[in-house]
Amino acid sequence: MEAKTGAHVAILPSPGMGHLIPLVVFAKHLAATHSFSITFINLTTDSSAAQSSVLSNLNDVGLSSVQFVDLPPADLSDLPSSAKIETRISLTMFRSLSSLRALLGDLTSKFPNTVLVADIFGTDAFDVADELSLPKYLFFPSNATFLSLVCQLPALDTKVSGEYRDLRELRLPGCSSPFPGKDLVSPLQDRKDAAYAWFLHQAKRYPRADGIFVNTFEALESQALQFLKENRASFPEVFPVGPLTLEQPENDSDCLRWLDEQPPGSVVFVSFGSGGTLSYEQYQNLAHGLEKSGQRFLWVIRTPELTEGPAAFFTVESKGDPKAYLPEGFLERTKGVGMVVPSWAPQTRVLAHAATGGFLTHCGWNSTLESIQNGIPLIAWPLYAEQKMNAILLVDEIKVAIRPKIQEDGIIKEEEIERVVRGLMEGEEGKALRAKMRDLRDAAAATALAEGGSSYGSLVNATQKWRSNV
């Protein structure tokens, strides 16, 4: 791109599809709607192939004002294999600072009016922004309730003496539902692990941001957003700009053709996101529960974890044929009622399809917002990261989801799966959840992203600050 005198935004996502996707949509809005030049800075990792496919979505819309720059991969060879994902991501960002410094120095010579937007693991980049006198903003890809926890974490670190997981409950301002300590975000579960130290390190640096964008909207989390606004003395201004979800291109996949043949609202979609896996026992129970429910289902399957516990973080590619791990005869018995799809399905297209009536989900925030935009009620089955907090928010606070009961050994029995699937698709509770979801869908469409809506106005407020510095 040629040098320009107008405002330019350098966007720095940390590795991970859950972070990348909303930032891609954010970049689209800034470029297409608000006419900013964008440099999208990509940190190359083992999941770069999956990330590249998402980044190509920006190219597909022909945004000539967006350029992509890959930083050299960070060396993490000294980390033990047991290092948790928060440690790996934070160190990837930290060890990329010298490359980032050189890149931003070059960019600011071409674009003097550059703004840096880093995501939640990129706060060390604030030092580089300060060296170059750049405005610096944080992008928070999850919800305002989770952000309120991060806001309070430095204070909690001094007040709580033991492990957070041993707390009977923690109450967050703006949320009437209590959060058991064991359901708090993953890096808070072991304060002795480096992942906690890194997470706390990031939280302590949040106040240095000139503002924080959060992927939510007023009608969804008005009380949590109000708390954050009232804490402006100690916390940056918060700009709710959601729901930011990635629309997938037209797709002629087998699963969409199968949905075309199903009655309206009759299918429960089952997917655990780009990185979710289950144990072998849980995989079997889920299959039996879906079969016993008698409901139509579309299930995105992955090879179960045979040695480790459930869940991963980055995109998981199935090893071998995941169908080989299904119960014997399952595919024959459910033929015509259910369909299994290995590894991936066009999720936003599935959720928008008239035949889809429910979603069994890992409660990733991107998936949650996609469900809200399509008015699809949920079965909450969280796995990792902040997903257990999201499940509590969805079940107890927003009241758009059912959560199956988990045994003490962490397993959900097939009878419980049958119960919640039937309840969502046929029961009175499912009808109530569906009505609430439709209200949220309408609110998201009418008051959030549309011109004149709350999120649209919030982004305009931020961009006006940037333009005033030009």
C-alpha positions in Angstrom: 0.0 0.0 0.0 1.1 3.5 -0.6 1.7 5.8 2.3 -1.4 7.8 3.4 -2.0 10.6 5.7 -5.3 9.2 7.1 -5.5 7.0 10.2 -4.1 3.5 9.9 -4.7 0.5 12.2 -2.1 -2.2 12.9 -4.0 -5.2 14.3 -2.0 -7.8 16.3 -4.0 -11.1 17.0 -2.5 -13.7 19.2 -2.5 -17.3 17.9 -5.8 -19.2 18.2 -8.9 -19.2 16.0 -11.2 -17.8 18.7 -9.0 -14.7 18.8 -8.4 -14.4 15.1 -12.0 -14.7 13.8 -13.6 -11.7 15.5 -10.5 -9.6 14.8 -10.9 -10.4 11.1 -14.5 -9.2 11.2 -13.4 -6.1 13.2 -10.8 -5.3 10.5 -13.5 -5.7 7.8 -15.7 -3.1 9.6 -12.8 -0.6 10.0 -11.8 -1.0 6.3 -15.1 -1.3 4.5 -17.4 0.8 6.7 -15.0 3.3 8.3 -12.4 3.6 5.5 -9.3 2.9 7.5 -6.1 1.4 6.1 -5.4 -1.9 7.9 -2.2 -3.9 8.5 -3.0 -7.4 9.8 0.0 -8.8 11.6 0.1 -12.6 11.6 2.2 -14.6 14.1 3.1 -17.8 12.3 2.5 -21.0 14.4 1.7 -24.6 13.9 -1.9 -23.6 13.2 -0.9 -21.1 10.5 -2.7 -23.1 7.8 -6.1 -22.8 9.5 -5.4 -19.1 10.3 -4.5 -18.4 6.7 -7.8 -19.7 5.5 -9.6 -17.3 7.8 -7.4 -14.4 6.8 -8.1 -15.1 3.1 -11.7 -14.1 4.0 -10.5 -10.5 4.0 -9.1 -10.9 0.6 -12.3 -12.4 -0.7 -14.2 -9.2 -0.1 -11.6 -7.2 -2.2 -10.5 -4.8 0.5 -7.5 -3.2 -1.1 -6.9 -1.2 2.1 -5.9 -4.3 4.0 -2.4 -5.7 3.9 -1.0 -8.8 5.7 2.4 -9.2 7.2 3.8 -12.4 8.7 6.2 -12.1 11.6 9.0 -14.8 11.9 7.9 -17.7 14.1 9.0 -17.3 17.8 11.3 -20.0 19.1 9.5 -22.0 21.9 11.8 -25.0 21.8 12.9 -24.4 25.4 9.3 -24.8 26.8 8.4 -28.2 28.3 5.7 -30.2 26.6 3.5 -29.6 29.7 3.5 -25.8 29.2 -0.1 -24.6 29.0 -1.5 -22.8 26.1 -1.7 -19.4 27.9 2.1 -19.7 28.5 2.8 -20.6 25.0 0.7 -17.8 23.5 2.1 -15.2 25.9 5.6 -16.2 25.1 5.0 -16.2 21.4 3.8 -12.6 21.6 6.6 -11.6 24.0 9.3 -13.2 21.9 8.0 -11.5 18.7 8.5 -8.0 20.1 11.7 -7.3 18.3 10.2 -8.2 15.0 7.1 -6.2 15.8 9.2 -3.2 16.8 10.9 -3.2 13.4 7.6 -3.7 11.5 5.8 -0.9 13.4 8.8 1.4 12.9 8.6 0.9 9.2 4.8 1.2 9.2 4.8 4.5 11.1 7.2 6.0 8.6 4.6 5.3 5.9 1.6 5.9 8.1 2.4 8.5 10.7 -1.1 8.2 12.2 -1.0 4.6 13.2 -3.1 3.0 16.0 -2.2 -0.3 17.5 -4.9 -2.8 18.4 -3.6 -5.9 20.2 -5.7 -8.8 21.6 -5.8 -10.1 25.1 -2.4 -11.8 25.1 -0.6 -8.9 23.4 -0.2 -6.3 26.1 3.6 -6.5 26.0 3.2 -4.8 22.6 2.1 -1.7 24.5 5.8 -1.1 25.3 6.6 -0.9 21.6 3.6 1.4 21.0 4.8 3.8 23.8 8.3 3.9 22.3 6.7 5.0 19.0 4.1 7.2 20.6 1.2 5.2 19.1 -2.3 5.1 20.6 -2.8 1.5 21.9 -6.0 -0.4 22.2 -7.0 -3.8 23.4 -9.4 -6.2 21.7 -11.2 -8.5 24.0 -12.7 -11.3 21.9 -15.0 -12.7 24.7 -17.8 -11.1 26.8 -18.0 -8.2 29.2 -18.7 -10.5 32.2 -15.3 -12.2 31.7 -13.7 -8.8 31.1 -15.0 -7.7 34.5 -13.2 -10.7 36.1 -10.0 -9.7 34.4 -10.5 -6.1 35.6 -10.6 -7.3 39.2 -7.9 -10.0 39.0 -5.0 -7.9 40.3 -7.0 -7.1 43.4 -8.2 -10.6 43.8 -4.6 -11.8 43.6 -3.8 -10.0 46.8 -7.1 -10.8 48.6 -7.4 -14.5 47.9 -4.8 -16.6 49.7 -5.5 -20.1 48.4 -6.6 -21.5 45.1 -9.5 -19.9 43.3 -10.8 -23.4 42.5 -11.5 -23.9 46.2 -13.7 -20.9 46.4 -17.3 -21.9 46.9 -18.4 -19.0 44.7 -17.2 -15.7 43.3 -19.6 -12.9 42.5 -18.9 -10.5 39.7 -20.4 -7.0 39.5 -23.1 -6.8 36.9 -23.9 -10.5 37.1 -26.4 -11.8 39.6 -25.3 -15.5 39.1 -22.4 -16.7 41.3 -19.4 -18.4 39.7 -18.0 -21.5 41.5 -14.2 -21.2 41.7 -13.8 -24.5 39.8 -15.6 -22.9 36.8 -13.4 -19.8 36.5 -11.3 -19.4 33.4 -8.7 -22.2 33.0 -5.4 -20.3 33.9 -6.9 -19.4 37.3 -7.2 -23.1 38.3 -3.6 -23.4 39.4 -1.9 -20.3 40.7 1.5 -22.1 40.9 1.5 -22.7 37.1 3.3 -20.2 34.8 -0.1 -19.8 32.9 -1.5 -18.0 35.9 1.5 -15.7 36.2 1.2 -14.8 32.5 -2.6 -14.3 32.8 -2.1 -12.0 35.8 0.7 -10.2 34.0 -1.6 -9.4 31.1 -4.4 -8.3 33.4 -2.1 -5.9 35.2 -1.3 -4.2 31.9 -4.9 -3.7 30.7 -5.2 -0.3 32.4 -2.4 1.0 30.1 -4.7 0.7 27.1 -6.3 3.8 25.7 -9.5 1.8 25.3 -10.8 -1.8 25.2 -13.0 -3.2 22.4 -15.2 -6.1 23.6 -17.2 -8.5 21.4 -20.6 -8.0 23.0 -23.6 -5.6 22.8 -25.7 -3.6 25.2 -28.9 -5.7 25.1 -26.9 -8.8 25.9 -24.8 -7.6 28.9 -26.0 -4.2 29.9 -25.2 -4.6 33.7 -21.7 -5.9 33.1 -21.0 -3.1 30.7 -22.4 -0.6 33.1 -20.0 -1.8 35.8 -17.0 -1.4 33.4 -18.2 2.1 32.5 -18.4 3.1 36.2 -14.8 2.0 36.7 -13.3 4.5 34.3 -11.1 5.9 37.1 -9.1 2.7 37.2 -9.9 1.0 33.9 -9.9 2.1 30.3 -13.0 3.1 28.4 -14.8 0.1 27.1 -16.3 0.0 23.6 -18.8 -2.9 23.0 -18.6 -3.6 19.3 -20.3 -7.0 18.9 -21.6 -9.3 17.7 -18.6 -9.7 15.4 -19.0 -13.0 13.6 -17.6 -14.3 10.4 -20.1 -15.0 7.6 -19.0 -18.0 5.6 -19.4 -18.0 1.8 -22.0 -19.9 0.0 -21.4 -23.6 0.5 -22.6 -26.7 -1.3 -21.6 -29.2 1.3 -23.3 -32.5 1.9 -24.5 -31.5 5.3 -26.3 -28.5 4.0 -28.0 -30.6 1.3 -29.0 -33.0 4.1 -30.5 -30.2 6.1 -32.5 -29.1 3.1 -34.4 -32.4 3.4 -35.3 -32.0 7.1 -38.4 -30.3 8.6 -38.0 -26.8 9.9 -36.5 -26.5 13.4 -36.1 -30.3 13.8 -32.3 -30.7 13.9 -29.9 -30.3 16.8 -26.4 -29.3 15.6 -23.6 -30.8 17.7 -20.1 -29.2 17.5 -17.3 -28.4 19.9 -15.6 -25.7 17.9 -12.3 -25.8 16.0 -10.4 -27.2 19.0 -12.8 -29.3 21.1 -12.3 -33.0 21.6 -13.8 -35.5 24.0 -12.5 -38.5 25.8 -13.4 -41.9 24.3 -15.9 -42.7 27.0 -17.6 -39.3 26.6 -17.6 -39.7 22.8 -19.5 -43.1 23.2 -22.0 -41.6 25.7 -22.7 -38.7 23.4 -23.4 -41.1 20.5 -25.7 -43.3 22.6 -27.5 -40.2 24.1 -28.2 -38.7 20.7 -29.5 -42.0 19.4 -31.8 -42.6 22.4 -33.2 -39.0 22.1 -34.8 -39.9 18.8 -34.1 -36.4 17.6 -32.6 -35.5 14.3 -29.0 -34.4 14.6 -26.0 -33.1 12.7 -22.8 -34.0 14.6 -19.3 -32.7 13.7 -17.1 -35.5 15.0 -13.4 -35.7 15.8 -11.2 -38.6 16.9 -11.6 -38.8 20.7 -8.6 -38.3 23.0 -7.4 -41.7 23.9 -4.6 -40.8 26.4 -5.2 -37.2 27.6 -8.3 -35.5 28.9 -10.8 -33.8 26.7 -10.2 -30.5 24.8 -7.5 -28.7 23.0 -7.1 -25.0 22.0 -6.0 -24.7 18.4 -7.7 -26.3 15.5 -7.7 -30.0 15.9 -7.2 -32.3 12.9 -8.6 -35.8 13.4 -6.1 -38.6 13.5 -7.4 -41.4 11.5 -11.1 -41.9 10.8 -13.3 -40.6 13.7 -16.2 -42.7 12.6 -14.2 -45.8 13.6 -14.7 -44.8 17.3 -18.5 -44.6 17.1 -20.5 -47.4 18.8 -20.9 -50.5 16.6 -23.9 -50.1 14.3 -24.5 -46.5 15.3 -24.4 -45.1 11.7 -26.8 -47.8 10.4 -29.3 -47.3 13.3 -29.3 -43.5 12.9 -29.4 -43.4 9.1 -31.9 -40.9 7.9 -32.3 -39.4 11.4 -28.7 -38.2 12.0 -25.7 -37.2 10.0 -22.0 -37.2 11.2 -19.5 -34.9 9.5 -15.7 -35.5 10.2 -13.7 -32.5 11.5 -15.6 -29.5 10.1 -18.9 -28.1 8.9 -19.8 -24.6 7.7 -21.1 -23.6 11.1 -22.6 -20.2 10.4 -24.5 -21.7 7.4 -25.7 -24.6 9.5 -27.0 -22.3 12.3 -28.7 -20.0 9.8 -30.5 -23.0 8.1 -34.2 -23.3 8.7 -33.9 -26.9 9.7 -31.6 -26.2 12.7 -33.6 -25.9 15.9 -30.9 -26.3 18.6 -27.1 -26.3 19.2 -25.1 -28.5 21.5 -22.0 -26.3 21.9 -18.7 -26.0 23.8 -19.8 -22.4 24.7 -17.0 -20.7 22.8 -17.9 -17.0 22.5 -17.8 -17.0 18.7 -20.2 -19.9 18.6 -22.4 -18.3 21.2 -22.7 -15.1 19.2 -23.4 -17.0 16.0 -26.3 -18.8 17.8 -27.7 -15.5 19.1 -27.6 -14.0 15.6 -29.7 -16.9 14.4 -32.0 -17.3 17.4 -30.8 -20.9 18.1 -31.2 -22.1 21.8 -28.3 -24.0 23.3 -27.2 -27.1 25.2 -24.1 -25.8 27.1 -21.2 -28.3 27.2 -18.1 -26.3 28.1 -14.6 -27.7 27.8 -11.8 -25.2 28.4 -10.7 -21.6 28.5 -13.5 -19.3 29.8 -16.2 -21.7 28.5 -17.5 -22.8 31.9 -18.0 -19.1 32.8 -19.8 -18.6 29.5 -22.1 -21.6 30.3 -23.1 -20.1 33.6 -23.8 -16.8 31.9 -25.9 -18.5 29.2 -27.8 -20.8 31.6 -28.4 -18.8 34.7 -28.0 -15.1 33.6 -29.2 -14.8 30.0 -31.3 -18.0 30.2 -30.9 -19.3 26.7 -29.3 -22.6 27.4 -29.7 -26.0 29.2 -26.7 -27.5 30.9 -26.4 -31.3 31.4 -25.5 -32.6 34.8 -21.9 -33.8 35.2 -21.0 -36.8 37.4 -18.2 -36.5 40.0 -15.8 -38.3 37.5 -16.5 -35.5 35.0 -18.5 -37.7 32.7 -22.0 -36.9 31.3 -24.1 -40.0 31.1 -26.0 -41.0 28.0 -29.3 -40.8 29.8 -28.6 -37.2 30.7 -27.7 -36.3 27.2 -30.9 -37.9 26.0 -32.8 -35.8 28.6 -31.3 -32.4 27.6 -31.6 -33.0 23.9 -35.3 -34.0 24.2 -35.9 -31.1 26.5 -34.4 -28.6 24.1 -36.1 -29.9 21.0 -39.5 -31.0 22.4 -40.0 -29.7 25.9 -41.5 -26.5 27.4 -38.1 -25.4 28.6 -36.8 -25.5 25.1 -39.7 -23.4 23.9 -38.9 -20.7 26.5 -35.3 -20.7 25.6 -36.1 -20.4 21.9 -38.4 -17.4 22.5 -35.6 -15.6 24.5 -33.0 -16.4 21.8 -35.3 -14.9 19.2 -35.6 -11.7 21.3 -31.8 -11.5 21.5 -31.5 -12.2 17.7 -33.8 -9.2 17.0 -31.9 -7.0 19.5 -28.6 -7.9 17.9 -29.9 -7.1 14.4 -31.8 -3.9 15.3 -29.7 -2.3 18.0 -26.1 -3.6 17.8 -24.4 -3.7 14.4 -26.9 -1.8 12.2 -26.1 1.8 11.5 -27.4 3.8 14.4 -27.2 0.8 16.7 -25.3 0.7 20.0 -22.3 -1.2 18.8 -22.1 0.8 15.5 -22.1 4.0 17.6 -19.5 2.6 20.0 -17.1 1.9 17.1 -17.8 5.3 15.6 -16.9 6.9 19.0 -13.5 5.2 19.0 -12.7 6.0 15.4 -13.6 9.6 15.9 -10.9 9.7 18.6 -8.4 8.3 16.1 -9.4 10.7 13.4 -9.1 13.7 15.8 -5.4 12.9 16.2 -4.8 13.1 12.4 
